[in-house]
Amino acid sequence: MNSPVTIAYADRYSVDVLPGRALRLGDGNYPLFKPPAPESVAAPDDCLNFLRELHVSLIPVFDIAARRWMNAYFAAVAAQADAARDELAMPAGLGETENAHRTWCYAAYRPLIRASCEIDGERSETQILFWLADGPLPVWPQKETADQIDPRLLDFLSGVTAPHHPFVRRPLAGLSGLR
């Protein structure tokens, strides 16, 4: 399993993932008609709220348990960053922003709703799927309650050097050397 894997999700979108590289919230390429205005997602809490609402909106309306689970997942991601607040580097330019440490939440694993993929000839379909460095992790449907999050999903801070904003390009993005 060394070649890219295409995961179809939300009945009409797809994303290519690579074995050995987790899909994270900050990787962008979201199914949006129009990206949010940069100022509306500049603060980490505003961006996380936008991402939470986006993912919940992809879950069928009457699947209340899955919607609760998704809300609990985003709350657990924020709580994980809050717990590590003193150890996380403060992102440049956000020193005055309340909860600036939550920019590290962009490193959290990205959920894919109503996802399907084929790996090594085996087809897999699930309501909520995450792509971790070691491959797919289906988490829904599950027997646990909404407040039980697989601990592997909350280990998103290890091995991350810097979070990327999912919607706003970094100021130096795209530059490649001297002119």
FENJOZI-V625739 format. One record per pair of residues at least 24 apart in sequence whose ideal C-beta (glycine too) atoms are under 8 Angstrom apart, sorted by sequence separation. I is the first residue (numbers start at 0). GAP is how many residues later the second one is. If there is no record, write none. Layout:
BEGIN
I_GAP / I_GAP
END
This chain:
BEGIN
29_24 / 77_24 / 80_24 / 79_25 / 24_26 / 47_26 / 30_27 / 77_27 / 76_28 / 79_28 / 108_28 / 110_28 / 47_29 / 47_30 / 76_31 / 44_33 / 72_38 / 69_41 / 108_44 / 107_45 / 108_47 / 9_48 / 107_48 / 8_49 / 106_49 / 43_50 / 106_50 / 43_53 / 44_53 / 103_53 / 106_53 / 42_54 / 44_54 / 47_54 / 58_54 / 42_55 / 43_55 / 57_55 / 42_56 / 43_56 / 54_56 / 57_56 / 103_56 / 106_56 / 43_57 / 44_57 / 47_57 / 105_57 / 43_58 / 54_58 / 69_58 / 104_58 / 105_58 / 43_59 / 46_59 / 68_59 / 103_59 / 105_59 / 102_60 / 105_60 / 43_61 / 65_61 / 43_62 / 65_62 / 102_62 / 62_64 / 58_68 / 58_69 / 87_69 / 68_70 / 68_71 / 90_72 / 68_73 / 75_73 / 83_73 / 65_74 / 71_74 / 79_74 / 65_75 / 70_75 / 71_75 / 72_76 / 79_76 / 80_76 / 68_77 / 71_77 / 75_77 / 76_77 / 79_77 / 67_78 / 75_78 / 76_79 / 24_80 / 25_80 / 72_80 / 24_81 / 25_81 / 64_81 / 23_82 / 24_82 / 23_83 / 24_83 / 26_83 / 23_84 / 24_84 / 23_85 / 24_85 / 22_86 / 23_86 / 21_87 / 22_87 / 22_89 / 14_97 / 9_102 / 8_103 / 9_103 / 10_103 / 8_104 / 9_104 / 6_105 / 8_105 / 8_106 / 7_107 / 8_107 / 22_107 / 6_108 / 7_108 / 22_108 / 6_109 / 7_109 / 21_109 / 6_110 / 21_110 / 5_111 / 21_111 / 4_112 / 20_112 / 4_113 / 19_113 / 4_114 / 16_114 / 50_115 / 18_116 / 0_118 / 46_118 / 0_119 / 46_119 / 8_120 / 46_120 / 6_122 / 6_124 / 40_124 / 40_125 / 4_126 / 40_126 / 41_126 / 40_127 / 6_129 / 37_129 / 37_130 / 35_131 / 23_132 / 34_132 / 0_134 / 21_134 / 27_136 / 29_136 / 25_137 / 26_137 / 29_137 / 25_138 / 27_138 / 25_139 / 26_139 / 27_139 / 23_140 / 25_140 / 24_141
END
